[in-house]
Amino acid sequence: MAVLDATDPEEGGIVARYQAAKARIARSWLAAPNLATRYVKEPLPDGGQLMHLQLRLDYGEHGLVDVLDFVVPETVAKHIEAKQIDLLTWAKQYLLAEPKTE
């Protein structure tokens, strides 16, 4: 990614490319039968909290697990906690959306 960013700069730079790659991988994982989702709360010094959506792909007998972590907006996190929206449903809606191109 660093080489690609240096040879073909893009708005948002390497961070945008990395997030796009994570989303692309996550979209393919959402169809996997061995996918698990969970959220993890991270306390902040100001008393607030971040909510992380984790997609975990378990490779079974080999004991290998890959994890993709996405920070979930606070408003969505509240809906997830209140069971107003299912975590996997939100993940599919958010991650299946095609990235915006200009």
KEZA-969093 format. One record per atom (N, C-alpha, C): residue in one letter; atom name; x, y, z. Coordinates in nm, 4 decimals, padded with zeros to 6 digits. Layout:
<nodes>
<node type="A" atom="CA" x="X" y="Y" z="Z"/>
...
</nodes>
This chain:
<nodes>
<node type="M" atom="N" x="00.0811" y="-00.1189" z="00.0000"/>
<node type="M" atom="CA" x="00.0000" y="00.0000" z="00.0000"/>
<node type="M" atom="C" x="00.0857" y="00.1256" z="00.0000"/>
<node type="A" atom="N" x="00.1955" y="00.1210" z="00.0740"/>
<node type="A" atom="CA" x="00.2827" y="00.2382" z="00.0798"/>
<node type="A" atom="C" x="00.3409" y="00.2689" z="-00.0570"/>
<node type="V" atom="N" x="00.3813" y="00.1655" z="-00.1300"/>
<node type="V" atom="CA" x="00.4366" y="00.1859" z="-00.2643"/>
<node type="V" atom="C" x="00.3286" y="00.2389" z="-00.3567"/>
<node type="L" atom="N" x="00.2100" y="00.1807" z="-00.3504"/>
<node type="L" atom="CA" x="00.1000" y="00.2271" z="-00.4339"/>
<node type="L" atom="C" x="00.0674" y="00.3723" z="-00.4028"/>
<node type="D" atom="N" x="00.0660" y="00.4080" z="-00.2753"/>
<node type="D" atom="CA" x="00.0354" y="00.5451" z="-00.2368"/>
<node type="D" atom="C" x="00.1425" y="00.6418" z="-00.2868"/>
<node type="A" atom="N" x="00.2681" y="00.5974" z="-00.2863"/>
<node type="A" atom="CA" x="00.3770" y="00.6837" z="-00.3328"/>
<node type="A" atom="C" x="00.3743" y="00.7007" z="-00.4845"/>
<node type="T" atom="N" x="00.3334" y="00.5956" z="-00.5565"/>
<node type="T" atom="CA" x="00.3356" y="00.6020" z="-00.7028"/>
<node type="T" atom="C" x="00.2050" y="00.6527" z="-00.7630"/>
<node type="D" atom="N" x="00.0962" y="00.6378" z="-00.6895"/>
<node type="D" atom="CA" x="-00.0350" y="00.6800" z="-00.7381"/>
<node type="D" atom="C" x="-00.1129" y="00.7427" z="-00.6229"/>
<node type="P" atom="N" x="-00.0791" y="00.8670" z="-00.5865"/>
<node type="P" atom="CA" x="-00.1452" y="00.9307" z="-00.4721"/>
<node type="P" atom="C" x="-00.2967" y="00.9386" z="-00.4904"/>
<node type="E" atom="N" x="-00.3669" y="00.9264" z="-00.3801"/>
<node type="E" atom="CA" x="-00.5124" y="00.9320" z="-00.3811"/>
<node type="E" atom="C" x="-00.5582" y="01.0200" z="-00.2655"/>
<node type="E" atom="N" x="-00.6725" y="01.0858" z="-00.2835"/>
<node type="E" atom="CA" x="-00.7252" y="01.1675" z="-00.1753"/>
<node type="E" atom="C" x="-00.7492" y="01.0791" z="-00.0531"/>
<node type="G" atom="N" x="-00.7029" y="01.1240" z="00.0618"/>
<node type="G" atom="CA" x="-00.7159" y="01.0440" z="00.1832"/>
<node type="G" atom="C" x="-00.5919" y="00.9621" z="00.2106"/>
<node type="G" atom="N" x="-00.5071" y="00.9462" z="00.1086"/>
<node type="G" atom="CA" x="-00.3793" y="00.8784" z="00.1258"/>
<node type="G" atom="C" x="-00.3898" y="00.7327" z="00.1643"/>
<node type="I" atom="N" x="-00.2869" y="00.6886" z="00.2327"/>
<node type="I" atom="CA" x="-00.2744" y="00.5471" z="00.2670"/>
<node type="I" atom="C" x="-00.3835" y="00.5019" z="00.3629"/>
<node type="V" atom="N" x="-00.4314" y="00.5911" z="00.4477"/>
<node type="V" atom="CA" x="-00.5371" y="00.5550" z="00.5424"/>
<node type="V" atom="C" x="-00.6648" y="00.5174" z="00.4669"/>
<node type="A" atom="N" x="-00.7013" y="00.5973" z="00.3671"/>
<node type="A" atom="CA" x="-00.8220" y="00.5689" z="00.2885"/>
<node type="A" atom="C" x="-00.8072" y="00.4371" z="00.2133"/>
<node type="R" atom="N" x="-00.6890" y="00.4124" z="00.1587"/>
<node type="R" atom="CA" x="-00.6652" y="00.2858" z="00.0870"/>
<node type="R" atom="C" x="-00.6765" y="00.1665" z="00.1819"/>
<node type="Y" atom="N" x="-00.6220" y="00.1806" z="00.3014"/>
<node type="Y" atom="CA" x="-00.6257" y="00.0732" z="00.3994"/>
<node type="Y" atom="C" x="-00.7697" y="00.0434" z="00.4418"/>
<node type="Q" atom="N" x="-00.8474" y="00.1489" z="00.4704"/>
<node type="Q" atom="CA" x="-00.9870" y="00.1293" z="00.5099"/>
<node type="Q" atom="C" x="-01.0676" y="00.0653" z="00.3967"/>
<node type="A" atom="N" x="-01.0417" y="00.1068" z="00.2735"/>
<node type="A" atom="CA" x="-01.1123" y="00.0477" z="00.1594"/>
<node type="A" atom="C" x="-01.0780" y="-00.1004" z="00.1452"/>
<node type="A" atom="N" x="-00.9520" y="-00.1348" z="00.1669"/>
<node type="A" atom="CA" x="-00.9103" y="-00.2754" z="00.1589"/>
<node type="A" atom="C" x="-00.9774" y="-00.3568" z="00.2692"/>
<node type="K" atom="N" x="-00.9825" y="-00.3027" z="00.3910"/>
<node type="K" atom="CA" x="-01.0493" y="-00.3726" z="00.5025"/>
<node type="K" atom="C" x="-01.1964" y="-00.3961" z="00.4699"/>
<node type="A" atom="N" x="-01.2633" y="-00.2946" z="00.4170"/>
<node type="A" atom="CA" x="-01.4050" y="-00.3078" z="00.3836"/>
<node type="A" atom="C" x="-01.4256" y="-00.4114" z="00.2739"/>
<node type="R" atom="N" x="-01.3374" y="-00.4139" z="00.1758"/>
<node type="R" atom="CA" x="-01.3474" y="-00.5110" z="00.0663"/>
<node type="R" atom="C" x="-01.3336" y="-00.6537" z="00.1203"/>
<node type="I" atom="N" x="-01.2381" y="-00.6744" z="00.2088"/>
<node type="I" atom="CA" x="-01.2189" y="-00.8068" z="00.2694"/>
<node type="I" atom="C" x="-01.3405" y="-00.8432" z="00.3542"/>
<node type="A" atom="N" x="-01.3884" y="-00.7491" z="00.4330"/>
<node type="A" atom="CA" x="-01.5038" y="-00.7746" z="00.5204"/>
<node type="A" atom="C" x="-01.6266" y="-00.8130" z="00.4392"/>
<node type="R" atom="N" x="-01.6475" y="-00.7478" z="00.3241"/>
<node type="R" atom="CA" x="-01.7620" y="-00.7815" z="00.2394"/>
<node type="R" atom="C" x="-01.7573" y="-00.9278" z="00.1979"/>
<node type="S" atom="N" x="-01.6394" y="-00.9782" z="00.1671"/>
<node type="S" atom="CA" x="-01.6305" y="-01.1193" z="00.1282"/>
<node type="S" atom="C" x="-01.6477" y="-01.2110" z="00.2493"/>
<node type="W" atom="N" x="-01.6029" y="-01.1689" z="00.3653"/>
<node type="W" atom="CA" x="-01.6167" y="-01.2499" z="00.4867"/>
<node type="W" atom="C" x="-01.7619" y="-01.2649" z="00.5299"/>
<node type="L" atom="N" x="-01.8462" y="-01.1652" z="00.5024"/>
<node type="L" atom="CA" x="-01.9840" y="-01.1683" z="00.5510"/>
<node type="L" atom="C" x="-02.0620" y="-01.2883" z="00.4987"/>
<node type="A" atom="N" x="-02.0162" y="-01.3501" z="00.3911"/>
<node type="A" atom="CA" x="-02.0829" y="-01.4679" z="00.3359"/>
<node type="A" atom="C" x="-02.0274" y="-01.5976" z="00.3947"/>
<node type="A" atom="N" x="-01.9203" y="-01.5896" z="00.4732"/>
<node type="A" atom="CA" x="-01.8552" y="-01.7095" z="00.5262"/>
<node type="A" atom="C" x="-01.9342" y="-01.7692" z="00.6422"/>
<node type="P" atom="N" x="-01.9524" y="-01.9016" z="00.6425"/>
<node type="P" atom="CA" x="-02.0261" y="-01.9646" z="00.7517"/>
<node type="P" atom="C" x="-01.9503" y="-01.9623" z="00.8849"/>
<node type="N" atom="N" x="-01.8201" y="-01.9445" z="00.8800"/>
<node type="N" atom="CA" x="-01.7381" y="-01.9461" z="01.0014"/>
<node type="N" atom="C" x="-01.7063" y="-01.8046" z="01.0515"/>
<node type="L" atom="N" x="-01.7924" y="-01.7075" z="01.0168"/>
<node type="L" atom="CA" x="-01.7742" y="-01.5693" z="01.0602"/>
<node type="L" atom="C" x="-01.8474" y="-01.5469" z="01.1919"/>
<node type="A" atom="N" x="-01.7826" y="-01.4804" z="01.2839"/>
<node type="A" atom="CA" x="-01.8454" y="-01.4388" z="01.4091"/>
<node type="A" atom="C" x="-01.8290" y="-01.2879" z="01.4211"/>
<node type="T" atom="N" x="-01.9269" y="-01.2235" z="01.4823"/>
<node type="T" atom="CA" x="-01.9177" y="-01.0790" z="01.5047"/>
<node type="T" atom="C" x="-01.9317" y="-01.0521" z="01.6534"/>
<node type="R" atom="N" x="-01.8712" y="-00.9446" z="01.6964"/>
<node type="R" atom="CA" x="-01.8882" y="-00.8989" z="01.8335"/>
<node type="R" atom="C" x="-01.8490" y="-00.7523" z="01.8380"/>
<node type="Y" atom="N" x="-01.8873" y="-00.6869" z="01.9460"/>
<node type="Y" atom="CA" x="-01.8417" y="-00.5502" z="01.9643"/>
<node type="Y" atom="C" x="-01.7678" y="-00.5403" z="02.0965"/>
<node type="V" atom="N" x="-01.6734" y="-00.4484" z="02.0980"/>
<node type="V" atom="CA" x="-01.5885" y="-00.4279" z="02.2152"/>
<node type="V" atom="C" x="-01.5929" y="-00.2797" z="02.2496"/>
<node type="K" atom="N" x="-01.6187" y="-00.2503" z="02.3774"/>
<node type="K" atom="CA" x="-01.6206" y="-00.1113" z="02.4224"/>
<node type="K" atom="C" x="-01.4815" y="-00.0715" z="02.4687"/>
<node type="E" atom="N" x="-01.4417" y="00.0485" z="02.4289"/>
<node type="E" atom="CA" x="-01.3125" y="00.1033" z="02.4704"/>
<node type="E" atom="C" x="-01.3378" y="00.2351" z="02.5432"/>
<node type="P" atom="N" x="-01.3103" y="00.2398" z="02.6748"/>
<node type="P" atom="CA" x="-01.3327" y="00.3649" z="02.7483"/>
<node type="P" atom="C" x="-01.2348" y="00.4732" z="02.7048"/>
<node type="L" atom="N" x="-01.2835" y="00.5957" z="02.7017"/>
<node type="L" atom="CA" x="-01.2006" y="00.7106" z="02.6664"/>
<node type="L" atom="C" x="-01.1714" y="00.7924" z="02.7914"/>
<node type="P" atom="N" x="-01.0604" y="00.8661" z="02.7930"/>
<node type="P" atom="CA" x="-01.0248" y="00.9461" z="02.9101"/>
<node type="P" atom="C" x="-01.1308" y="01.0491" z="02.9491"/>
<node type="D" atom="N" x="-01.2097" y="01.0970" z="02.8516"/>
<node type="D" atom="CA" x="-01.3110" y="01.1985" z="02.8808"/>
<node type="D" atom="C" x="-01.4412" y="01.1396" z="02.9354"/>
<node type="G" atom="N" x="-01.4422" y="01.0083" z="02.9586"/>
<node type="G" atom="CA" x="-01.5614" y="00.9432" z="03.0115"/>
<node type="G" atom="C" x="-01.6493" y="00.8815" z="02.9045"/>
<node type="G" atom="N" x="-01.6247" y="00.9156" z="02.7795"/>
<node type="G" atom="CA" x="-01.6997" y="00.8557" z="02.6695"/>
<node type="G" atom="C" x="-01.6467" y="00.7167" z="02.6378"/>
<node type="Q" atom="N" x="-01.6938" y="00.6629" z="02.5292"/>
<node type="Q" atom="CA" x="-01.6434" y="00.5330" z="02.4887"/>
<node type="Q" atom="C" x="-01.6495" y="00.5170" z="02.3377"/>
<node type="L" atom="N" x="-01.5610" y="00.4349" z="02.2864"/>
<node type="L" atom="CA" x="-01.5633" y="00.3953" z="02.1462"/>
<node type="L" atom="C" x="-01.6198" y="00.2546" z="02.1402"/>
<node type="M" atom="N" x="-01.6905" y="00.2261" z="02.0343"/>
<node type="M" atom="CA" x="-01.7417" y="00.0912" z="02.0125"/>
<node type="M" atom="C" x="-01.6719" y="00.0353" z="01.8884"/>
<node type="H" atom="N" x="-01.6144" y="-00.0812" z="01.9041"/>
<node type="H" atom="CA" x="-01.5454" y="-00.1474" z="01.7941"/>
<node type="H" atom="C" x="-01.6287" y="-00.2661" z="01.7465"/>
<node type="L" atom="N" x="-01.6566" y="-00.2713" z="01.6191"/>
<node type="L" atom="CA" x="-01.7179" y="-00.3879" z="01.5571"/>
<node type="L" atom="C" x="-01.6038" y="-00.4780" z="01.5130"/>
<node type="Q" atom="N" x="-01.6062" y="-00.6026" z="01.5570"/>
<node type="Q" atom="CA" x="-01.5036" y="-00.6974" z="01.5157"/>
<node type="Q" atom="C" x="-01.5679" y="-00.8091" z="01.4356"/>
<node type="L" atom="N" x="-01.5127" y="-00.8326" z="01.3184"/>
<node type="L" atom="CA" x="-01.5493" y="-00.9477" z="01.2367"/>
<node type="L" atom="C" x="-01.4365" y="-01.0482" z="01.2541"/>
<node type="R" atom="N" x="-01.4715" y="-01.1693" z="01.2956"/>
<node type="R" atom="CA" x="-01.3706" y="-01.2713" z="01.3254"/>
<node type="R" atom="C" x="-01.3950" y="-01.3918" z="01.2358"/>
<node type="L" atom="N" x="-01.2944" y="-01.4287" z="01.1575"/>
<node type="L" atom="CA" x="-01.3033" y="-01.5444" z="01.0703"/>
<node type="L" atom="C" x="-01.2163" y="-01.6546" z="01.1293"/>
<node type="D" atom="N" x="-01.2804" y="-01.7633" z="01.1703"/>
<node type="D" atom="CA" x="-01.2138" y="-01.8744" z="01.2378"/>
<node type="D" atom="C" x="-01.1863" y="-01.9848" z="01.1364"/>
<node type="Y" atom="N" x="-01.0602" y="-02.0278" z="01.1306"/>
<node type="Y" atom="CA" x="-01.0209" y="-02.1305" z="01.0343"/>
<node type="Y" atom="C" x="-01.0253" y="-02.2705" z="01.0935"/>
<node type="G" atom="N" x="-01.0936" y="-02.2864" z="01.2073"/>
<node type="G" atom="CA" x="-01.1198" y="-02.4189" z="01.2620"/>
<node type="G" atom="C" x="-01.0019" y="-02.4863" z="01.3263"/>
<node type="E" atom="N" x="-00.9775" y="-02.6072" z="01.2839"/>
<node type="E" atom="CA" x="-00.8813" y="-02.6958" z="01.3504"/>
<node type="E" atom="C" x="-00.7398" y="-02.6408" z="01.3570"/>
<node type="H" atom="N" x="-00.7058" y="-02.5485" z="01.2724"/>
<node type="H" atom="CA" x="-00.5698" y="-02.4932" z="01.2731"/>
<node type="H" atom="C" x="-00.5491" y="-02.3910" z="01.3845"/>
<node type="G" atom="N" x="-00.6574" y="-02.3467" z="01.4448"/>
<node type="G" atom="CA" x="-00.6485" y="-02.2514" z="01.5549"/>
<node type="G" atom="C" x="-00.6200" y="-02.1089" z="01.5113"/>
<node type="L" atom="N" x="-00.6355" y="-02.0813" z="01.3838"/>
<node type="L" atom="CA" x="-00.6092" y="-01.9466" z="01.3326"/>
<node type="L" atom="C" x="-00.7386" y="-01.8666" z="01.3258"/>
<node type="V" atom="N" x="-00.7307" y="-01.7414" z="01.3664"/>
<node type="V" atom="CA" x="-00.8450" y="-01.6501" z="01.3594"/>
<node type="V" atom="C" x="-00.7945" y="-01.5169" z="01.3060"/>
<node type="D" atom="N" x="-00.8619" y="-01.4659" z="01.2035"/>
<node type="D" atom="CA" x="-00.8328" y="-01.3316" z="01.1534"/>
<node type="D" atom="C" x="-00.9400" y="-01.2375" z="01.2069"/>
<node type="V" atom="N" x="-00.9006" y="-01.1162" z="01.2400"/>
<node type="V" atom="CA" x="-00.9943" y="-01.0184" z="01.2960"/>
<node type="V" atom="C" x="-00.9831" y="-00.8882" z="01.2182"/>
<node type="L" atom="N" x="-01.0974" y="-00.8359" z="01.1771"/>
<node type="L" atom="CA" x="-01.1055" y="-00.7014" z="01.1215"/>
<node type="L" atom="C" x="-01.1803" y="-00.6166" z="01.2227"/>
<node type="D" atom="N" x="-01.1275" y="-00.4998" z="01.2536"/>
<node type="D" atom="CA" x="-01.1844" y="-00.4131" z="01.3558"/>
<node type="D" atom="C" x="-01.2261" y="-00.2812" z="01.2920"/>
<node type="F" atom="N" x="-01.3504" y="-00.2406" z="01.3186"/>
<node type="F" atom="CA" x="-01.4022" y="-00.1138" z="01.2686"/>
<node type="F" atom="C" x="-01.4588" y="-00.0354" z="01.3859"/>
<node type="V" atom="N" x="-01.4278" y="00.0927" z="01.3943"/>
<node type="V" atom="CA" x="-01.4882" y="00.1778" z="01.4973"/>
<node type="V" atom="C" x="-01.6279" y="00.2140" z="01.4487"/>
<node type="V" atom="N" x="-01.7264" y="00.1889" z="01.5343"/>
<node type="V" atom="CA" x="-01.8665" y="00.2123" z="01.5009"/>
<node type="V" atom="C" x="-01.9060" y="00.3500" z="01.5540"/>
<node type="P" atom="N" x="-01.9759" y="00.4308" z="01.4736"/>
<node type="P" atom="CA" x="-02.0213" y="00.5618" z="01.5225"/>
<node type="P" atom="C" x="-02.1047" y="00.5467" z="01.6505"/>
<node type="E" atom="N" x="-02.0948" y="00.6451" z="01.7397"/>
<node type="E" atom="CA" x="-02.1604" y="00.6382" z="01.8701"/>
<node type="E" atom="C" x="-02.3117" y="00.6180" z="01.8585"/>
<node type="T" atom="N" x="-02.3745" y="00.6841" z="01.7621"/>
<node type="T" atom="CA" x="-02.5200" y="00.6695" z="01.7465"/>
<node type="T" atom="C" x="-02.5567" y="00.5258" z="01.7103"/>
<node type="V" atom="N" x="-02.4784" y="00.4641" z="01.6242"/>
<node type="V" atom="CA" x="-02.5036" y="00.3256" z="01.5857"/>
<node type="V" atom="C" x="-02.4770" y="00.2332" z="01.7035"/>
<node type="A" atom="N" x="-02.3709" y="00.2610" z="01.7777"/>
<node type="A" atom="CA" x="-02.3368" y="00.1786" z="01.8939"/>
<node type="A" atom="C" x="-02.4529" y="00.1770" z="01.9945"/>
<node type="K" atom="N" x="-02.5164" y="00.2927" z="02.0152"/>
<node type="K" atom="CA" x="-02.6293" y="00.2990" z="02.1076"/>
<node type="K" atom="C" x="-02.7454" y="00.2125" z="02.0587"/>
<node type="H" atom="N" x="-02.7704" y="00.2136" z="01.9277"/>
<node type="H" atom="CA" x="-02.8771" y="00.1304" z="01.8712"/>
<node type="H" atom="C" x="-02.8441" y="-00.0181" z="01.8864"/>
<node type="I" atom="N" x="-02.7168" y="-00.0522" z="01.8686"/>
<node type="I" atom="CA" x="-02.6751" y="-00.1916" z="01.8836"/>
<node type="I" atom="C" x="-02.6922" y="-00.2354" z="02.0286"/>
<node type="E" atom="N" x="-02.6473" y="-00.1525" z="02.1220"/>
<node type="E" atom="CA" x="-02.6599" y="-00.1855" z="02.2641"/>
<node type="E" atom="C" x="-02.8058" y="-00.2001" z="02.3064"/>
<node type="A" atom="N" x="-02.8932" y="-00.1155" z="02.2513"/>
<node type="A" atom="CA" x="-03.0354" y="-00.1191" z="02.2866"/>
<node type="A" atom="C" x="-03.1100" y="-00.2261" z="02.2071"/>
<node type="K" atom="N" x="-03.0381" y="-00.3024" z="02.1294"/>
<node type="K" atom="CA" x="-03.0949" y="-00.4100" z="02.0461"/>
<node type="K" atom="C" x="-03.1934" y="-00.3556" z="01.9432"/>
<node type="Q" atom="N" x="-03.1790" y="-00.2279" z="01.9053"/>
<node type="Q" atom="CA" x="-03.2652" y="-00.1711" z="01.8023"/>
<node type="Q" atom="C" x="-03.2159" y="-00.2101" z="01.6636"/>
<node type="I" atom="N" x="-03.0887" y="-00.2491" z="01.6549"/>
<node type="I" atom="CA" x="-03.0337" y="-00.2970" z="01.5286"/>
<node type="I" atom="C" x="-02.9351" y="-00.4082" z="01.5617"/>
<node type="D" atom="N" x="-02.9395" y="-00.5132" z="01.4844"/>
<node type="D" atom="CA" x="-02.8512" y="-00.6269" z="01.5024"/>
<node type="D" atom="C" x="-02.7128" y="-00.5927" z="01.4483"/>
<node type="L" atom="N" x="-02.6101" y="-00.6349" z="01.5193"/>
<node type="L" atom="CA" x="-02.4723" y="-00.6049" z="01.4804"/>
<node type="L" atom="C" x="-02.4412" y="-00.6544" z="01.3401"/>
<node type="L" atom="N" x="-02.4794" y="-00.7765" z="01.3088"/>
<node type="L" atom="CA" x="-02.4501" y="-00.8317" z="01.1765"/>
<node type="L" atom="C" x="-02.5299" y="-00.7597" z="01.0684"/>
<node type="T" atom="N" x="-02.6539" y="-00.7223" z="01.0989"/>
<node type="T" atom="CA" x="-02.7350" y="-00.6470" z="01.0033"/>
<node type="T" atom="C" x="-02.6680" y="-00.5141" z="00.9706"/>
<node type="W" atom="N" x="-02.6220" y="-00.4435" z="01.0743"/>
<node type="W" atom="CA" x="-02.5536" y="-00.3162" z="01.0511"/>
<node type="W" atom="C" x="-02.4273" y="-00.3380" z="00.9696"/>
<node type="A" atom="N" x="-02.3509" y="-00.4408" z="01.0029"/>
<node type="A" atom="CA" x="-02.2263" y="-00.4683" z="00.9322"/>
<node type="A" atom="C" x="-02.2530" y="-00.4926" z="00.7839"/>
<node type="K" atom="N" x="-02.3555" y="-00.5700" z="00.7551"/>
<node type="K" atom="CA" x="-02.3864" y="-00.5986" z="00.6144"/>
<node type="K" atom="C" x="-02.4268" y="-00.4717" z="00.5409"/>
<node type="Q" atom="N" x="-02.5104" y="-00.3885" z="00.6041"/>
<node type="Q" atom="CA" x="-02.5542" y="-00.2645" z="00.5391"/>
<node type="Q" atom="C" x="-02.4369" y="-00.1703" z="00.5175"/>
<node type="Y" atom="N" x="-02.3535" y="-00.1551" z="00.6199"/>
<node type="Y" atom="CA" x="-02.2420" y="-00.0611" z="00.6136"/>
<node type="Y" atom="C" x="-02.1323" y="-00.1105" z="00.5198"/>
<node type="L" atom="N" x="-02.0949" y="-00.2348" z="00.5341"/>
<node type="L" atom="CA" x="-01.9816" y="-00.2873" z="00.4582"/>
<node type="L" atom="C" x="-02.0166" y="-00.3282" z="00.3163"/>
<node type="L" atom="N" x="-02.1445" y="-00.3566" z="00.2894"/>
<node type="L" atom="CA" x="-02.1823" y="-00.3938" z="00.1541"/>
<node type="L" atom="C" x="-02.2041" y="-00.2718" z="00.0652"/>
<node type="A" atom="N" x="-02.2117" y="-00.1552" z="00.1255"/>
<node type="A" atom="CA" x="-02.2269" y="-00.0332" z="00.0465"/>
<node type="A" atom="C" x="-02.1001" y="-00.0112" z="-00.0339"/>
<node type="E" atom="N" x="-02.1175" y="00.0129" z="-00.1603"/>
<node type="E" atom="CA" x="-02.0024" y="00.0390" z="-00.2454"/>
<node type="E" atom="C" x="-01.9403" y="00.1726" z="-00.2083"/>
<node type="P" atom="N" x="-01.8056" y="00.1797" z="-00.2091"/>
<node type="P" atom="CA" x="-01.7420" y="00.3068" z="-00.1763"/>
<node type="P" atom="C" x="-01.7785" y="00.4144" z="-00.2769"/>
<node type="K" atom="N" x="-01.7858" y="00.5383" z="-00.2260"/>
<node type="K" atom="CA" x="-01.8175" y="00.6516" z="-00.3128"/>
<node type="K" atom="C" x="-01.6981" y="00.6859" z="-00.3978"/>
<node type="T" atom="N" x="-01.7234" y="00.7086" z="-00.5260"/>
<node type="T" atom="CA" x="-01.6176" y="00.7539" z="-00.6164"/>
<node type="T" atom="C" x="-01.6609" y="00.8841" z="-00.6788"/>
<node type="E" atom="N" x="-01.5653" y="00.9718" z="-00.7001"/>
<node type="E" atom="CA" x="-01.6007" y="01.1026" z="-00.7584"/>
<node type="E" atom="C" x="-01.5381" y="01.1164" z="-00.8931"/>
</nodes>
